[in-house]
Amino acid sequence: MTADDSYGRLDDDDYPAYTMGRAADMLGTTQSFLRAIGEARLITPLRSEGGHRRYSRYQLRIAARARELVDQGTPIEAACRIIVLEDQLEEAQRLNEQYRQAAERAEAVEPPAAA
C-alpha cells in the first residue's frame, strides 16, 4: 500500500490508523487499559509489520464506551460484557425492524385471509 492509498483510507472507520500511544492519549486512558480490553477480547487491534498495535476509529469508540463504564465503577470484565450485550441487543433490534418491515410489505401485497 502506498502513502497515497493510506490517505484515502483515513475516512474508513475500520482502518487501523492509530498507534497504541495515540489511541490512549485520545481516550485519556493508559496503554495498559487498551491492553486489558484487548485481553478481554472486546477489541482486537491489528498489528503493524513491526508487531505494534494499531487501532481503528471504530475500536476507539468501543474503547471509549468501556472507559466510560469503568469510570463509573464497573469492573473492566463486566464493562466488556455489557458492551458485547449492548451490541447484540442493537443487532437484534435492527433485525427485528427488518423483519417487521418485510412483514408489512408482504401484508400490503397480500392481505391476510378472513377466517
PyMOL commands that set and color helices and strands:
alter all, ss='L'
color gray80, all
select helices_A, chain A and resi 3-9+20-27+31-39+57-71+76-109
alter helices_A, ss='H'
color red, helices_A
select strands_A, chain A and resi 18-19+46-47+53-55
alter strands_A, ss='S'
color yellow, strands_A
deselect
rebuild
show_as cartoon
